[in-house]
């Protein structure tokens, strides 16, 4: 049932799930008629994600991607055994009896849209109402004053993160802004993914790199790194989940929420800094009715794209994402 060619097909689809900064930390290993979910410990974000929460959430999204891929082939995850240690992350017991997922068609086209959005019209509003009714873990905010205020808050949150030298260097490490950058076309965030032209990308590399301290001193760093206009052009969705939920489960729900947006033909992009910065998180929870017992996990800006979203996925080769037991033992020995 899970011979190597089948596993390669499954992983080819599961790898389309999102991961923080597109670092792709999830690896797969056959274990009889089960799949082990493994963490590549060289792909972490110690500055931005010291607890490993976002990396673990990324593993959860990959698991949901695997579940959808299995369903296409009449298989399903009969049981998820979440591990308490760092490796393996989880064991997926695979069995027959799966069915195609209603969100499967959205997998291939889901992308982060980092451009601006068209002004919402009645049709867009209808899609947003469908999203709000389908997902009980999203709060959709479309009032222009509220969206503008959140865009301003997002700018503050992003600038706060960039002023942390370690976080900025870490982000820049995963940004593939020059064609010759290591990892270009394999992982991270390249110019196309960031909706930047070649000149803009080179400028961003300088602004976030050697020029940032000077620009910050003369007051130009904040305006040069602003994304306010793009955020303010769309609507906002607050993604919230039960307090205490394992990030693996949160990641599964996160991917399904994003695929639901794609199925409804809504382009979307996470504005993670709004949830990561405690001050912004507290303000959004207090002002927009996040229910008691829930936590704000992420924030999306979304709407109808003012442009043509790319469907190009920058991903590692499938063969690099599948390990054999001997490879893991060898890696551990090193």
N, C-alpha and C positions, 0 to 999 in steps of 0.2 A: 504493500500500500504506500509506504513512504520510501521508495527507492530513490537513489540520488537524482535522476532526472526529474522526478516529481517534486522533490524538495527544492531543486533549482527553480522550477516554475513557480512554486509557492513563494519562495524568497524574492524572486524577481518582482512579484506584485506587492508583497508585504513591505519591501523597502521603499515604496512610494509614500508610506506614512510620514508625517512631518516629525522632525526632531529639532531640539533647541539649537539655533545657529546652523542647522543642517550638519551637525557633527556626526550623525549616524553611529551611535554607540552600540547598537544591538547586533549580536552575532547569534547564529543558529547551529544546532548540532542534533543529529539524529540519535535517538535513544530508543531503539526498538520501534514500536508503533507510537512513539511520543516524540516531541521536539523539546529540546532544552533551549531556553532563552538565556543567552550569556551576555555579559557586559565586557566590552573592550575597555580596560581600565586606562588605556592611553588616550581615550576620548572623553575627557571630563572638562568641567568649567570651574576650577577651584576659586576663581575670583567672583564670578557672577552667581555661581550655584554651589556654594561651599557645602551645603547639606546633601547635595546630590538629588534634590527633589525634582528638578526639571529634567535631569537625565533619566531618572526613574519614570517620570511621566512619558518621556520619549519611548522607553521600552513598552509602556502600556499601549501607546499608539501603534507601535510595531505589532504587538500581539493582536490588536483589533484588526490591523491590516492582514495578518495571517488568518484570522477567523474569516474574513471576507473572501480571501483567496481560497481557503478550504471549501467554502460554500459553493463556489463555482464548480467544484469537482465532486460534489455529492458527499463531502466530508465535513466534519465539524469538530470543534474543541469540546470534548465531553467533560473535561475537568481542567481547571487551571490550579496548579499547586504552586502558590507563591512562596518562594524561599525566604528565610529570614536573613541569610548571609548575602554577601555581595555577588557570589557566583556559585551556582547558576542563579539567575534572577527568578526564574520560574520554570516549571515543567508543564508542557501542554499535552494532555492525553488526547490523542486523535482517534476518532471513530467514524464509522459510516453513519449516514442519516442526515447529512447536511443539505441545505437548500440555498439557492442564490439569494444573496442579501439585497434588500431594496435599495441600498446605497452603492451597490457594486459598480454601477455605470459611472458614478461620480469620481471613482478612484483615479482614473487616468487623466482627468482634466483638472482636478483640484490643485491649485497653486496659490502661493501668496501673491496678492495684487498690491503692489506698493505705490501705484499711481493714484491719481485723483478719481473721483466718482461723478457720475452724472447727477444733476439735481433730481431728487426723488419725485416720481410722478405717481399717478393712481395705481398703475400696474406694479411698480416697485413697492408701493405701500401694501398692496395685496400680498406680495411675496413675503414681506416682513411680518405681516400678520400671521401668515401660514407658519413661518419659522417660530414665532412667539408661541403659537398654539401647539406645535409639534414637540418643542423642547421645554421641559420644565426647569432646566438648568441654565436658561438664558433670559436675561432681561434686556429687551430691545428698547433703545432710547432714540427717538427720531426728532424730538423738539429741537429746533435750531439753536436756541439759547443754551440748552443743556449740552448739546453736541459741541458747540463752540467753547463752552467752559471746560469740557473734558479735553478738547484739543489743546487748550492752554495748559491744563494740568499735565497732559502728556508731554508737552515741551519741557516743562519744569522737571518732570521725572526723568526724561531722557538726558537732560543736561546734568542733573545730579549724578546719574550713573557715569556719564562721560568724564566728569571731574574726578572720578576715582581712577587713578592712573592704572591700577592693576586691571580693572574692568575694561578700560578703554584699550589697553594693549591686548587683552584677551580677545575682545571683539575684533580688533584690527587683524589679529592672527588668523581669524576664521573668515575674514573678508578677502575675496579674491579679486582685487581691484586692478591688478595688472595682468596682462596676458601670460607673463612668465611666472606668476606666483605658484608656489608649490600647492598642489591640490586643485588647481584650476580645472574645472570640468569634472571633478570627482566628488567634492564635498564643499562645505562652506557656502558663503553668500557672494556670488559674483555680480558684476555690474548689471547684467540682464535681470537677475533676480531682484536687484535693488532698484530697478527702473532708472538706471543711470546710463547716460551716454559715455563714450570713451573719455572725453575731456572731463566730464563731471566725475567719473570714477577716479581719474588721476588726481583731480582736485580734492576729492574726499580722502584719498590716501595721505595727502599732505596735511589737510586740515585735522584729521584724527591722529596723525602721526607727529612728525617733528614740529609742526607749526602750532599745535594746540596750546602749549603753555603760553606762548606769546599772544596768540589770539584771545586767550582767556584774560590775560592781563589788560589788554586794550579794549575788552568788551565786545569782541567780534565773534567769539566762539559760539555763543548761544544763537545769534541770528544765522550764522553759516551752517549750523547743524539742525535748524528748525525743520520740523515736518508738520507743523501746525496746519498749513493750508490743506494738505492732503487729508489729514484726519477730519478737519472741519467740513470737508466736502461731502462726507458720507453720513452714515448713521453709526451708532455704537451698540454693541451687544456685550453685556457683562456675563461672563461664564462663571457660574458658582457651583460648588459641590459640597456634599456633607462634610462638616468638620471631622477630622480624624480618618477620612477615607484614605486607603492606601493609594499613593500616586500612580501605581499600576492601573487601578480601576479608573482613576481620574483621567489618565492618558487615553484609555479606551473610550471614555465618554467624550473627551475633547476631540478626538478624531471623528467620531460619529457626528458631533455637533457641526464640525467644519464641513464634512461631507453633505450634511443636510443643507447647509448654505449653498454648496455647489449644485446640488440637485435642484434647488429652487432658483438657479441661475443668478446667484448673488456672489460677486467677487468679495474676497475677505482677506484681511491681514491682521495677525495678532499685534497688539501694542502692549507687549508683556511688561514694560517698565511701569505701566499704570497699576499692575497688580504687585509687582516686585518691590516698589518703593512704599514702605509702610505708611507714610503720610498720605500718599495718593490713594492707597488701598482703603484706609480708614475713611477718607472723605467720600469715596464712591459708595462704600457700604452704607454709610450714614445717610447720604443724600438720595440714593436710588433704590432703597427698599430691599436690599439683599436680606433674605429671611434669616431669622435667628437660627443658629445651629448650622449655618452654611458659611463657607469661606469663599472669598473672591479669588479665583485661580488665575484668570486671564481676562483680557479685554480685546474684543475685535472691533476694527473699523470695517464697515461693509457697505455694499450698495451695488449699483450697476456700474461696471468699469467704464471710465471715459477713455477708451482705447481698447486695444486687442490684447487680452492677457495671453502670455506665453503658456504653452503646455509642455515646455521642456523641463525635464526633471534632471537635476545634477545629482547623480548617485554613484556610489562605489560599485565596481563589478560584482556580480552575484557570487563568483567564486571566492572573493575575499570576505564574504559575509557568512560563509558556511565553514565550520571547522570540524575536524575529526578529533576523537578523544586523544590521540597521540599528540596532536598539535597543541591542545590545551595543556597537557602535562609538560610538554617541552617549554611552552611559554611560561608556565608557573615556575619551572626550574630556573629560568633566566631571572 
